[in-house]
Amino acid sequence: MLQVSYIRDNREQVLERLAVKNFKQPELVSEVIELDDKRRSTQTTLDNTSAEANAAAKQIGELMRTGKKEDAEALKVKTSVWKEDIKRLNEQLNAIEEELQQKLVLLPNLPHSSVPKGLTPEENEVVLENGAKPALPENALPHWELAAKYNLIDFELGVKITGAGFPVYKNKGAKLQRALINYFIDEAEKAGYSEVSVPLMVNEASGFGTGQLPDKEGQMYFVGEDKLYLIPTAEVPVTNIYRDVILKGEDLPVKNCGHTPCFRREAGSYGAHVRGLNRLHQFDKVEIVQIAHPDKSYEVLEQMSLHVQGLLQKLGLPYRVLRLCGGDMGFASALTYDMETWSAAQQRWLEVSSVSNFETFQSNRLKLRFRNAEGKTQLAHTLNGSALALPRIVATLLENNQTDKGIKIPDALVPYTRFEWID
C-alpha cells in the first residue's frame, strides 16, 4: 500500500508512474489527497475541541472549590456541548479514515524507473537468453503425450477425482516431482535461505498484507464457513510471518524458503496453450522470500534472479529473462523479472518463475519494520521469487530430454530421483 505522505509530496510523479502501469483510475490520487486534507482538518478541529473540553473540566473544579457555583454550572453546559462535538467529530474522523483506506488499497504499487512502458506480454523486455535450444527427433512428443506414454501423469484421473487442472502424478512422474522439490529446497538452503513449513490456508489479514486482497480475491479459492483462503503461493504465509514485527537492522536480510502446493482458480483459462501442465489449479512450488534493507533491495533482487538462473542452468534448460512492462506487472510489484524455459516440443517459451521487489508496498500493509542505525523504525523492503514452480519445469524436462531410448534425467537430479532414465 502506498503511503499517503508520499502521494501528497510526489503527486505528479505518482501519476506518471501509475500511467506506466496502465492504471485506469488516476482520479483516485486526487481523491486520496482530498480525503487526507479532510482527515487532517477534522483531526485538528477534534484536537482543539478536546483541548478546550479538558481545560474547561479543570476550570470547573477550580470554580467549585472557590465557591463560584453558577460560573461552574454555566461552564458545564458548554462542556456537554463540547462532548457532543467530540463524539460527532470522532465519528466523522473514523468515516473519513475508512473511506481513505478504501481508496488507498485500490492504488497499485508504483513501478521502478527501469520498468518499460507497455500493455501486453509481447512488450516485455528480454534482458538475456541463455542456452541452446535442443533439436528434437522428428517424432518428438509434447509432455502430455510423453506423460501418457511412460505412465507419469494421469490428467483424466484428476478430472474424475476433482476436476480439470488437478493432475495425478504416478510412478516416476511422482518421484520426479519429489526429487525437484528436494533439489530446489537444498539449493535454497545452500544459498542461505532457512526453510519454513507453513499453513496452506490464510486469513483475510494475511491476504491483505501481501496484496492478494482485495486485488486477486476472485482468483483464490475461498473456504466460506471459516473465511479462509487457499494460498496461491507460499509468498503469502511466509511473508506474513513478519506481519506486525520490528526486526533488528543488523539481522537484514532475512531469507526464508518453503515448499507448498499452490491453488489458483485461473478463471477463464482455456485453449491449447493451457493444455497438460501449462496451467493448473493446483501445483507445487518452492518459494524464496527476503526481507531486505531499502538501500540493498535491488541488489538482493539481482541475487535472487541469479539464484533462479543457476537452477535452470544446472538442469540444462535453455531460458530467457524478461523485465516485465508496466501493463503486465502484478498489482503489488515495483519490478518483476520473469524466467521462461524453452519448450522444444511445443516450440514456445513457458514462464517458470517470477522474481519481484515490492519495496515498501507489502511492508506498509504488514506493518513490517526494522530499527535502523539511528534507533528509529522504518519500513523494510520485501521480495520473493519462484525457485521454482514445478509444472512447466517438468514439462520442459520431459520434452527437451526425450530421446529414442527414453527421457534422460539431468545429472543434477539423479541423486534425488535415483534413476537416470524414464523408459
KOLTORVO-686237 format. One line per 3 residues: their letters; for each residue y negated, z, x of N, C-alpha, C. Coordinates in steps of 0.2 Angstrom, whole numbers, plus 5000, padded with zeros to 4 digits. Atoms other than C-alpha are relative to their C-alpha. Example, Ala and Ser with C-alpha at 12.3 -4.5 7.8 and 13.67 -1.06 7.14 Angstrom:
2
AS) 5006,5000,5004,5022,5039,5062,4994,5000,5004  5006,4999,4996,5005,5036,5068,4995,5003,4996 $
END
This chain:
423
MLQ) 5006,5000,5004,5000,5000,5000,4994,5000,5004  5006,5001,4996,4983,4995,5007,4996,5007,4998  5005,4994,5000,4970,5009,5010,4994,4998,4997 $
VSY) 5006,5002,5003,4955,5009,4999,4994,5000,5004  5005,5000,4995,4944,5014,5013,4999,4993,5004  4999,5006,4997,4950,4998,5022,4997,4994,4996 $
IRD) 5002,5005,5005,4947,4987,5007,4992,5000,4999  5008,4999,5001,4929,4994,5005,4997,4997,5006  5004,5002,4994,4924,4991,5023,5002,4993,5002 $
NRE) 4998,5007,4998,4933,4974,5025,5001,4996,4994  4999,5004,5006,4931,4966,5008,5001,4993,5001  5000,5007,4999,4928,4948,5014,5007,4998,5004 $
QVL) 4994,5002,4996,4942,4949,5027,5007,5001,4996  4994,4999,5005,4954,4956,5014,5001,4994,4996  4999,5006,5004,4951,4942,5003,5002,4994,5004 $
ERL) 4998,5006,4996,4953,4929,5017,5007,5001,5002  4993,4999,4998,4970,4937,5022,5004,4999,4994  4996,5000,5006,4976,4938,5004,5001,4992,4998 $
AVK) 4999,5007,5002,4972,4919,5002,5005,4997,5004  4995,5002,4996,4983,4916,5017,5007,5001,4997  4994,4999,5003,4997,4924,5007,5001,4997,4993 $
NFK) 5000,5003,5006,4993,4914,4992,5000,5005,4994  5000,4995,5005,4989,4929,4982,4995,4997,4994  5003,5003,5006,4984,4924,4964,4995,5004,4996 $
QPE) 5004,4996,5003,4974,4939,4959,4994,5003,5004  5005,4997,4995,4959,4941,4971,4995,5004,4997  5004,4996,5004,4949,4949,4957,5002,5007,5001 $
LVS) 4998,4993,4999,4959,4965,4960,4996,5003,5005  5004,4997,4995,4949,4968,4976,4994,5003,4997  5006,4998,5003,4933,4969,4967,5001,5006,4995 $
EVI) 4999,4994,5005,4941,4980,4953,5002,5006,5003  4999,4994,4996,4948,4992,4966,4994,5003,5002  5006,4997,4997,4931,4994,4974,4996,5003,4994 $
ELD) 5003,4998,5006,4923,4996,4957,5003,5007,4997  4996,4994,5002,4936,5009,4952,4999,5006,5005  5002,4995,4995,4933,5018,4968,4993,5003,5000 $
DKR) 5007,4997,5001,4915,5019,4966,4999,5004,4994  5000,4996,5006,4918,5026,4948,5003,5007,5002  4997,4994,4998,4930,5038,4956,4996,5005,5004 $
RST) 5004,4996,4996,4918,5044,4969,4994,5003,4996  5006,4997,5004,4903,5046,4956,5003,5005,4996  4998,4994,5005,4914,5056,4944,5002,5006,5004 $
QTT) 4998,4994,4996,4921,5067,4958,4993,5004,5002  5006,4997,4998,4903,5070,4964,4997,5004,4994  5003,4996,5006,4897,5075,4946,5005,5006,4999 $
LDN) 4995,4994,5002,4913,5086,4944,4999,5006,5005  5001,4995,4995,4910,5095,4961,4993,5003,4999  5007,4997,5002,4891,5098,4956,5001,5005,4994 $
TSA) 4999,4996,5006,4896,5104,4939,5004,5007,5001  4996,4994,4998,4909,5116,4946,4996,5005,5004  5004,4996,4996,4897,5122,4959,4995,5004,4996 $
EAN) 5005,4997,5005,4884,5126,4945,5004,5006,4996  4996,4995,5004,4898,5135,4935,5002,5006,5004  4998,4995,4996,4904,5145,4949,4994,5005,5002 $
AAA) 5006,4996,4998,4886,5150,4954,4998,5004,4994  5002,4996,5006,4882,5155,4936,5005,5006,4999  4995,4994,5001,4898,5166,4935,4998,5006,5004 $
KQI) 5002,4994,4996,4892,5176,4950,4993,5003,4997  5006,4998,5003,4875,5177,4942,5000,5004,4994  4998,4996,5006,4882,5183,4926,5001,5007,5001 $
GEL) 4998,4993,4998,4890,5198,4934,4994,5004,5003  5006,4997,4998,4874,5202,4943,4995,5002,4995  5004,4999,5006,4864,5201,4927,5002,5006,4996 $
MRT) 4997,4994,5004,4876,5213,4918,4999,5006,5004  5001,4994,4997,4875,5225,4932,4993,5003,5000  5007,4998,5000,4856,5226,4932,4997,5001,4993 $
GKK) 5002,4998,5006,4856,5228,4913,4996,4994,4996  5004,5006,5004,4849,5210,4908,5006,4997,4996  4995,5002,5004,4862,5208,4895,4999,4993,4996 $
EDA) 5001,5006,5004,4853,5195,4885,5000,4994,5004  5000,5005,4996,4850,5184,4900,5007,4998,5002  4993,5001,4999,4868,5186,4904,5004,4996,4995 $
EAL) 4997,5003,5005,4874,5181,4887,4997,4992,4999  5003,5007,5001,4862,5165,4887,5004,4996,5006  4997,5004,4995,4870,5160,4904,5007,4999,4998 $
KVK) 4993,5002,5002,4887,5162,4897,5001,4994,4995  5000,5006,5004,4883,5149,4884,5000,4994,5004  5001,5006,4996,4878,5137,4897,5007,4999,5004 $
TSV) 4994,5001,4996,4894,5141,4907,5006,4997,4996  4995,5003,5004,4905,5137,4892,4999,4993,4999  5001,5007,5000,4897,5120,4891,5002,4997,5006 $
WKE) 4997,5002,4994,4900,5118,4909,5007,4999,5001  4993,5000,5000,4918,5122,4907,5003,4994,4996  4998,5006,5003,4920,5109,4894,4998,4993,5004 $
DIK) 5002,5006,4996,4911,5096,4905,5005,5000,5006  4995,5000,4995,4923,5101,4919,5007,4997,4998  4994,5003,5003,4938,5098,4908,5000,4993,4999 $
RLN) 5001,5007,5002,4931,5082,4902,5000,4995,5007  5001,5004,4994,4927,5076,4920,5007,5000,5004  4994,5000,4997,4944,5081,4926,5005,4995,4997 $
EQL) 4996,5004,5003,4952,5071,4913,4998,4992,5002  5002,5006,4998,4941,5056,4917,5002,4998,5007  4998,5001,4993,4945,5058,4935,5007,4998,5001 $
NAI) 4993,5001,4999,4963,5058,4933,5002,4993,4997  4999,5007,5003,4962,5042,4922,4998,4995,5004  5002,5005,4995,4952,5033,4935,5005,5000,5005 $
EEE) 4995,5000,4994,4964,5038,4949,5006,4997,4998  4993,5004,5002,4979,5032,4939,4999,4993,4999  5001,5007,5000,4971,5016,4935,4999,4996,5007 $
LQQ) 5001,5002,4993,4965,5014,4953,5007,4999,5004  4994,5001,4997,4983,5017,4959,5004,4994,4997  4996,5006,5003,4990,5004,4946,4997,4994,5003 $
KLV) 5003,5006,4997,4978,4991,4954,5002,4999,5007  4998,5000,4992,4982,4996,4972,5007,4997,5001  4993,5001,4999,5000,4994,4970,5002,4992,4999 $
LLP) 4999,5007,5002,4998,4976,4964,4998,4995,5006  5002,5004,4994,4990,4971,4981,5005,5000,5005  4995,5001,4995,5002,4964,4994,4997,5002,5007 $
NLP) 5002,4999,4994,5001,4968,5012,4996,4994,5003  5003,5006,4997,4989,4958,5022,5004,4997,5006  4996,5003,4994,4997,4945,5034,4996,5001,5006 $
HSS) 5003,4999,4993,4994,4947,5053,4996,4993,5001  5005,5005,4999,4981,4935,5060,5005,4994,5003  4996,5006,4997,4996,4924,5068,5004,4997,4994 $
VPK) 4996,5003,5005,5004,4921,5051,4996,4993,4998  5002,5007,5002,5002,4902,5047,4999,4999,4993  5001,5001,5007,4995,4896,5031,5005,4995,4997 $
GLT) 4995,5004,5003,5007,4888,5019,5003,5003,4994  4997,4997,5007,5016,4890,5002,5007,5000,5000  4993,5001,5000,5034,4884,5005,5003,5002,5006 $
PEE) 4996,5000,4994,5048,4887,5017,4999,4995,5005  5001,5006,4995,5045,4870,5024,4994,5000,5004  5007,4999,4996,5028,4876,5030,5001,5006,5005 $
NEV) 4999,4995,4995,5036,4890,5041,5000,4997,5007  5000,5003,4993,5033,4888,5060,5006,5002,5004  4994,4999,4996,5048,4885,5071,4997,5003,5007 $
VLE) 5002,4997,4993,5045,4897,5086,5004,4998,5006  4996,5002,4994,5060,4892,5096,5007,4998,4997  4993,5002,5002,5078,4884,5094,5004,5001,5006 $
NGA) 4996,4999,4994,5092,4889,5105,5008,4998,4998  4993,5002,5001,5110,4882,5107,5001,4993,4998  4998,5007,5002,5118,4865,5105,5004,5001,4993 $
KPA) 4996,5000,5006,5124,4861,5088,5007,4997,5001  4993,5002,4999,5143,4859,5088,5001,4993,4997  4997,5006,5003,5151,4842,5085,5007,5001,4997 $
LPE) 4994,4999,5004,5165,4844,5072,5004,4994,4999  4996,5005,5002,5180,4834,5069,4999,4997,4993  5002,5003,5006,5179,4821,5055,5002,5003,4994 $
NAL) 4997,4997,5006,5190,4831,5044,4997,5007,4999  5002,4993,5000,5179,4847,5046,4998,5002,4992  5001,4997,5007,5178,4858,5030,4994,5005,5000 $
PHW) 5005,4995,5001,5164,4869,5023,5004,5007,5000  4996,4993,5000,5168,4888,5024,5003,5002,4994  4996,4998,5006,5173,4889,5006,5007,4997,5000 $
ELA) 4993,5003,4999,5187,4877,5009,5004,5003,5005  4996,4997,4995,5192,4885,5025,5002,5007,4998  4998,4993,5003,5192,4902,5016,5006,4999,4996 $
AKY) 4994,5001,5004,5205,4895,5004,5006,4997,5004  4994,5003,4996,5215,4885,5017,5003,5006,5004  4997,4995,4995,5218,4901,5028,5000,5007,4996 $
NLI) 4999,4995,5004,5218,4913,5013,4995,5006,5002  5005,4995,4998,5202,4923,5019,4996,5003,4995  5005,4998,5005,5191,4924,5004,5002,4997,4993 $
DFE) 4998,5003,5007,5195,4923,4985,4994,5001,4996  5006,4999,5004,5180,4919,4976,5001,5000,4992  4998,4999,5007,5189,4917,4959,5002,5007,4998 $
LGV) 4998,4993,5002,5197,4934,4960,4994,5004,4999  5007,4996,5001,5179,4941,4962,4997,4999,4994  5003,5002,5006,5174,4932,4947,5004,5004,4994 $
KIT) 4995,4996,5005,5189,4940,4937,4998,5007,5000  5001,4993,5000,5185,4957,4943,4993,5002,4998  5007,4999,5001,5166,4957,4942,4996,4995,4997 $
GAG) 5004,5006,5002,5158,4940,4941,4998,4996,5006  5002,5005,4994,5151,4926,4952,4996,5004,5005  5004,4997,4995,5144,4932,4968,5003,5006,5003 $
FPV) 4997,4994,4998,5156,4946,4971,5007,4998,5003  4993,5003,4997,5170,4938,4983,5004,5006,5002  4995,4995,4997,5186,4947,4988,5002,4997,5007 $
YKN) 4998,5002,4993,5189,4946,5007,5008,5003,5001  4993,4998,5000,5208,4946,5011,5002,4998,5008  4996,5001,4994,5219,4947,5027,4995,4999,5006 $
KGA) 5004,5001,4994,5210,4940,5042,4992,5000,4998  5007,5001,5002,5194,4937,5032,4997,5007,4999  5002,4993,5001,5193,4956,5028,5000,5003,5007 $
KLQ) 5000,4998,4994,5197,4960,5046,4994,4998,5004  5006,5003,4997,5183,4948,5052,4994,5004,4998  5006,4996,5002,5171,4957,5041,4999,5007,5003 $
RAL) 5000,4994,4996,5176,4974,5048,4998,5000,5007  5001,5001,4993,5175,4968,5065,4993,4998,5002  5008,5001,4999,5157,4961,5063,4996,5006,4999 $
INY) 5004,4994,5001,5151,4977,5056,5000,5005,5006  4999,4996,4994,5158,4987,5070,4997,4998,5006  5003,5003,4994,5152,4975,5083,4992,5001,5000 $
FID) 5007,4999,5001,5134,4975,5076,4998,5007,5001  5001,4993,4999,5134,4994,5075,5000,5002,5007  4999,4998,4993,5140,4996,5093,4994,4997,5004 $
EAE) 5005,5004,4997,5127,4983,5099,4993,5004,4999  5006,4996,5002,5113,4993,5090,5000,5006,5004  5000,4994,4997,5118,5009,5097,4999,4999,5008 $
KAG) 5002,5002,4993,5118,5001,5115,4993,4999,5001  5007,5002,5000,5100,4996,5111,4996,5007,4998  5003,4994,5001,5096,5014,5107,4999,5003,4993 $
YSE) 5001,4998,5007,5097,5015,5088,5006,5005,4999  4995,4994,5003,5105,5031,5080,5003,4998,4994  4997,5002,5006,5117,5027,5067,5000,5005,4994 $
VSV) 5000,4996,5006,5115,5034,5049,5004,4997,4995  4996,5002,5006,5126,5033,5034,4996,5003,4994  5005,4998,5006,5115,5033,5018,5003,4998,4993 $
PLM) 4998,5001,5007,5117,5033,4999,4999,4992,4999  5001,5007,5002,5119,5016,4991,4996,4999,4993  5005,5000,5006,5108,5021,4976,4994,5004,5002 $
VNE) 5006,4996,4999,5090,5027,4977,4996,5001,4994  5005,4999,5006,5077,5034,4965,4994,4996,5000  5006,5004,5000,5061,5027,4960,4995,5001,5005 $
ASG) 5004,4998,4994,5051,5036,4973,5002,4996,5006  4998,5003,4994,5061,5028,4987,4999,4992,4999  5001,5007,5001,5060,5011,4979,4993,4998,5001 $
FGT) 5007,5001,4999,5041,5013,4978,4998,5000,5007  5002,4998,4993,5040,5020,4996,5000,4994,5004  5000,5005,4996,5046,5004,5004,4998,4993,4997 $
GQL) 5003,5005,5003,5038,4992,4992,5004,4995,4996  4996,5004,5005,5053,4986,4981,4997,5001,4993  5003,4998,5007,5044,4994,4966,4993,5000,5001 $
PDK) 4998,5003,5006,5035,4988,4956,5002,4992,5002  5000,5007,4999,5036,4971,4965,5007,4996,4999  4994,5003,5001,5055,4967,4965,5005,5004,4995 $
EGQ) 4996,4996,5005,5061,4978,4950,5005,4995,4997  4995,5004,5003,5069,4963,4942,5006,4997,5004  4995,5002,4996,5079,4959,4957,5005,5005,5002 $
MYF) 4995,4995,4998,5088,4975,4959,5004,5002,4994  4996,4998,5005,5102,4982,4949,4998,5007,4998  5003,4994,5003,5097,4997,4938,5005,5004,4996 $
VGE) 4995,4995,5003,5108,5012,4933,4996,5004,4995  5005,4997,5005,5098,5016,4917,5001,5007,4998  4999,4993,5002,5106,5033,4912,4997,5005,5005 $
DKL) 5002,4996,4995,5102,5040,4929,4994,4998,5003  5006,5003,4997,5087,5030,4933,5000,4999,5008  4998,5001,4993,5094,5025,4950,5000,4992,5001 $
YLI) 5000,5007,4998,5093,5008,4959,5005,4999,5005  4996,5002,4994,5107,5000,4969,4996,4997,5005  5004,5002,4995,5100,4996,4986,5001,4993,5001 $
PTA) 5000,5007,4998,5095,4978,4990,5001,4999,5008  4999,5000,4992,5096,4983,5009,4999,5007,5002  5001,4994,4997,5098,4998,5020,4993,5002,5002 $
EVP) 5007,4999,4998,5080,4997,5024,4997,5006,4995  5003,4995,5005,5076,5007,5008,5002,5007,5001  4998,4993,4999,5086,5023,5010,4999,5002,5008 $
VTN) 5001,4998,4993,5085,5023,5030,4992,5001,5001  5007,4999,4999,5066,5021,5029,4997,5007,4997  5002,4995,5005,5064,5034,5015,5003,5007,5003 $
IYR) 4999,4994,4996,5072,5047,5027,4994,5003,5002  5006,4997,4997,5055,5049,5034,4994,5000,4995  5006,4999,5005,5045,5050,5017,4998,5007,5000 $
DVI) 5003,4994,5000,5033,5064,5017,5001,5004,5007  4998,4997,4993,5037,5068,5036,4994,4999,5005  5004,5001,4995,5025,5071,5050,5004,5000,5007 $
LKG) 4996,5001,4993,5033,5065,5067,4995,5002,5006  5003,4999,4994,5028,5070,5084,4998,4993,5004  5001,5006,4997,5019,5056,5093,5004,4998,5006 $
EDL) 4996,5002,4994,5029,5058,5109,5007,4998,4998  4993,5002,5002,5045,5055,5098,5001,4993,4998  5000,5007,5002,5040,5037,5094,5002,4996,5006 $
PVK) 4997,5002,5006,5048,5025,5092,5006,5004,4998  4994,4998,5003,5061,5032,5080,5004,4994,4998  4996,5006,5001,5076,5020,5080,5006,5002,4996 $
NCG) 4993,4999,5004,5090,5020,5066,5003,4994,4999  4997,5006,5003,5103,5008,5061,5005,5003,4995  4995,4998,5005,5115,5008,5047,5004,4994,4997 $
HTP) 4996,5005,5004,5129,4998,5038,5000,5002,4993  4999,4998,5007,5129,4997,5019,5001,4993,4997  5000,5006,5004,5134,4985,5006,4993,4999,4997 $
CFR) 5007,5001,5003,5118,4977,4998,5001,4996,4993  4999,5003,5006,5116,4972,4980,4994,4997,4997  5006,5004,5003,5104,4959,4973,5002,4995,4994 $
REA) 4999,5004,5006,5103,4951,4956,5000,4992,5002  5001,5007,4999,5097,4934,4963,5000,4996,4994  5001,5003,5006,5092,4929,4946,4998,4993,5001 $
GSY) 5003,5007,4999,5090,4910,4944,5003,4996,5006  4997,5003,4994,5101,4906,4959,5006,4995,4998  4995,5004,5002,5111,4891,4955,5000,4993,5005 $
GAH) 5000,5007,4996,5117,4874,4963,5004,5000,5006  4995,5001,4994,5127,4868,4978,4997,5004,5006  5003,4997,4995,5115,4876,4990,5002,5008,5001 $
VRG) 4998,4993,5000,5121,4893,4985,5008,5001,4999  4993,5000,5001,5140,4889,4985,5003,5005,5005  4996,4996,4996,5153,4900,4993,4996,5007,5002 $
LNR) 5003,4994,4998,5145,4914,5004,4992,4999,5001  5008,5001,4999,5127,4906,5004,4996,5004,4997  5004,4995,5004,5121,4918,4991,5004,5004,4996 $
LHQ) 4996,4995,5004,5129,4933,4984,4996,5005,4997  5003,4994,5003,5126,4948,4973,5001,5006,5004  4998,4994,4995,5135,4960,4985,5002,4997,5006 $
FDK) 4998,5002,4994,5136,4958,5003,4999,5006,5005  5001,4994,4995,5137,4969,5019,4995,4998,5005  5006,5001,4995,5123,4971,5032,4999,5006,5004 $
VEI) 5002,4994,4995,5119,4981,5047,4992,4999,5001  5007,5000,5000,5101,4985,5047,4997,5005,5006  5004,4996,4995,5089,4991,5061,4993,5002,4997 $
VQI) 5006,4998,5002,5074,5001,5057,4996,5004,5006  5004,4996,4995,5060,5008,5068,4994,5002,4997  5007,4997,5001,5045,5020,5066,4996,5000,5006 $
AHP) 5003,5001,4994,5033,5015,5079,4992,5002,5000  5008,4999,4999,5015,5019,5086,4997,4994,4998  5004,5006,5002,5002,5007,5078,4998,4996,5006 $
DKS) 5002,5004,4994,4997,5001,5096,5006,4997,5003  4994,5003,4997,5015,4997,5100,5005,4996,4995  4996,5002,5005,5022,4990,5084,5002,4992,5001 $
YEV) 4999,5007,4999,5020,4971,5088,5005,4999,5006  4995,5000,4994,5029,4974,5105,5007,5002,4998  4993,4998,5003,5043,4983,5095,5003,4994,4996 $
LEQ) 4997,5005,5004,5044,4968,5083,5003,4995,5005  4997,5005,4995,5047,4956,5098,5006,5002,5003  4994,4997,4997,5060,4968,5105,5006,4999,4995 $
MSL) 4995,5001,5005,5069,4968,5088,5002,4993,4999  4999,5007,5000,5068,4949,5087,5005,4998,5005  4996,5001,4995,5076,4948,5104,5007,5003,4999 $
HVQ) 4993,4997,5001,5090,4960,5099,5004,4996,4995  4996,5004,5005,5095,4949,5084,5002,4994,5004  4998,5007,4996,5094,4933,5095,5006,5002,5005 $
GLL) 4995,4998,4995,5105,4942,5108,5007,5000,4996  4994,5000,5004,5118,4945,5094,5003,4993,4999  4998,5006,5002,5118,4927,5089,5002,4996,5007 $
QKL) 4998,5003,4994,5119,4921,5107,5007,5002,5002  4994,4998,4998,5134,4932,5111,5006,4998,4995  4995,5003,5005,5143,4925,5095,5000,4992,5001 $
GLP) 5000,5008,4998,5139,4907,5102,4998,4996,4994  5002,5004,5006,5130,4902,5086,4993,4997,5002  5007,5004,4999,5115,4889,5088,4996,5003,4995 $
YRV) 5004,4997,5004,5100,4897,5080,4993,4997,5001  5007,5001,4999,5081,4895,5077,4997,5006,4997  5005,4995,5002,5067,4907,5075,4994,4997,4996 $
LRL) 5006,5002,5004,5054,4905,5061,4995,5005,5000  5006,4995,5002,5037,4913,5059,4998,4998,4993  5001,5001,5007,5035,4914,5040,4993,4998,4999 $
CGG) 5007,5001,5003,5020,4906,5032,4998,5005,4995  5003,4995,5004,5009,4917,5021,5004,4999,4993  4997,5000,5006,5017,4910,5005,5007,5001,4999 $
DMG) 4992,4998,5000,5035,4913,5010,5001,5007,5002  4999,4993,4997,5032,4931,5016,5002,5004,4994  4999,4995,5005,5038,4946,5007,4993,5004,4999 $
FAS) 5006,4997,5003,5026,4957,4997,4997,5005,5005  5002,4994,4996,5026,4972,5010,4999,4998,5007  5000,5002,4993,5026,4962,5026,4994,4998,5003 $
ALT) 5006,5002,4997,5012,4959,5038,5002,4994,5005  4997,5006,4996,5023,4947,5049,5007,5000,5000  4992,5001,5001,5041,4941,5047,5002,4994,5005 $
YDM) 4996,5006,4997,5052,4931,5059,5007,5000,4996  4994,5002,5002,5067,4923,5051,5005,4997,5005  4995,5003,4996,5083,4919,5061,5005,4996,4996 $
ETW) 4996,5005,5004,5093,4904,5055,5005,4997,5005  4995,5003,4996,5110,4898,5061,5002,4993,4997  4998,5007,5002,5116,4880,5061,5007,5000,4997 $
SAA) 4993,5001,5004,5130,4877,5048,5002,4992,5001  4998,5007,4998,5139,4862,5056,5003,4996,4995  4997,5003,5005,5149,4858,5041,4996,4998,4994 $
QQR) 5005,5001,5006,5135,4859,5028,4994,4996,5003  5005,5004,4997,5123,4851,5040,4993,5003,4998  5006,4997,5002,5109,4864,5036,4999,5006,5004 $
WLE) 5001,4994,4997,5101,4879,5043,5001,5006,4995  4999,4994,5004,5106,4896,5035,4996,5006,5003  5003,4994,4997,5095,4911,5036,5005,5006,5000 $
VSS) 4995,4995,4999,5105,4926,5043,4996,5007,5002  5003,4993,4999,5091,4939,5047,4992,4999,4999  5007,4999,5000,5073,4944,5044,4998,5006,5004 $
VSN) 5003,4994,4996,5063,4955,5056,4993,5000,4998  5007,4999,5003,5047,4962,5049,4996,5006,5003  5005,4994,4998,5032,4973,5054,4996,5001,4993 $
FET) 5003,4998,5006,5025,4982,5039,4993,5003,5001  5006,4996,4997,5011,4990,5049,5000,5007,4995  5000,4993,5003,5005,5005,5038,5001,4999,4992 $
FQS) 4999,5001,5007,5009,4997,5021,5005,5004,4997  4995,4995,5003,5025,5007,5018,4998,5007,5002  5001,4993,4998,5020,5022,5028,4994,5003,4995 $
NRL) 5006,4997,5005,5004,5024,5016,5004,5002,4994  4996,4998,5006,5016,5024,5001,5004,5006,5002  4996,4995,4998,5028,5035,5010,4997,5007,5002 $
KLR) 5004,4995,4997,5015,5047,5017,5004,5002,5007  4996,4999,4994,5024,5045,5034,4995,4999,5005  5005,4999,4995,5013,5051,5048,5003,5002,5007 $
FRN) 4999,4997,4994,5013,5056,5066,4994,5003,5003  5006,4996,4997,5002,5068,5076,4999,4997,5007  5002,5003,4994,4993,5059,5089,4998,5004,5006 $
AEG) 5001,4996,4994,4987,5065,5106,4994,5004,4999  5006,4996,5001,4971,5072,5099,5002,5006,4995  4998,4995,5005,4982,5083,5087,4999,4998,4993 $
KTQ) 5001,5002,5007,4977,5073,5072,5005,4996,4997  4994,5004,5002,4989,5065,5060,4997,4993,4998  5002,5007,5002,4988,5046,5057,5007,4996,4997 $
LAH) 4994,5004,5002,5000,5033,5048,5003,4997,5005  4996,5004,4995,5014,5026,5058,5001,4993,4997  4998,5007,5002,5020,5008,5058,5007,5000,4999 $
TLN) 4993,5000,5001,5037,5004,5050,5002,4992,5001  4997,5007,4999,5048,4989,5055,5007,5000,4998  4993,5001,5001,5065,4983,5050,5003,4993,5001 $
GSA) 4997,5007,4999,5077,4969,5053,5008,5000,4998  4993,5001,5001,5094,4962,5048,5004,4999,5007  4997,5001,4994,5106,4964,5063,5008,5001,5000 $
LAL) 5002,5006,5004,5115,4956,5055,5003,5000,4993  4997,5001,5006,5119,4951,5037,5006,4995,5001  4994,5003,4999,5137,4946,5036,5002,4993,4997 $
PRI) 4997,5006,5004,5140,4932,5023,4999,4993,5004  5001,5007,4997,5131,4917,5032,5002,5000,5007  4997,5000,4993,5137,4923,5049,5007,4998,5000 $
VAT) 4993,5002,5001,5155,4922,5043,5000,4993,4998  5000,5007,5002,5151,4905,5035,4999,4996,5006  5001,5004,4995,5144,4898,5051,5005,5001,5006 $
LLE) 4994,4999,4995,5158,4906,5062,5006,4996,4998  4994,5004,5003,5171,4898,5051,4999,4993,5001  5001,5008,4999,5163,4881,5051,4999,4998,5007 $
NNQ) 5001,5002,4994,5157,4880,5068,5005,5000,5005  4994,4999,4995,5173,4886,5077,5006,4997,4997  4994,5003,5002,5185,4876,5067,5003,4994,5005 $
TDK) 4997,5005,4996,5197,4865,5077,5007,4998,4996  4993,5002,5002,5214,4856,5074,5005,5005,5000  4995,4995,5000,5223,4871,5079,4998,5006,4996 $
GIK) 5002,4995,5004,5213,4883,5068,4993,5002,5002  5007,4997,4999,5197,4894,5069,5000,5004,5006  5000,4996,4994,5193,4901,5086,4995,5006,4999 $
IPD) 5004,4994,5001,5186,4919,5086,4996,5000,5007  5004,4999,4994,5171,4921,5098,5003,5006,5005  4997,4995,4995,5176,4931,5114,4997,5007,4999 $
ALV) 5004,4993,5001,5163,4945,5110,5004,5004,4994  4997,4997,5005,5173,4948,5094,5007,5002,5000  4992,4999,4999,5191,4948,5100,5002,5007,5000 $
PYT) 4998,4993,5000,5191,4966,5105,5000,5004,4993  5001,4997,5006,5186,4970,5087,5005,4997,4995  4995,5003,5005,5197,4958,5077,5007,5001,5003 $
RFE) 4993,4999,4997,5212,4960,5089,5004,4994,4999  4996,5006,5000,5216,4942,5086,4995,4994,5003  5004,5005,4997,5209,4926,5095,4999,4994,4995 $
WID) 5000,5006,5004,5213,4913,5081,5001,5002,4993  4998,5000,5007,5213,4911,5062,5004,4994,4999  4996,5006,5001,5228,4899,5059,5005,5001,4995 $
END
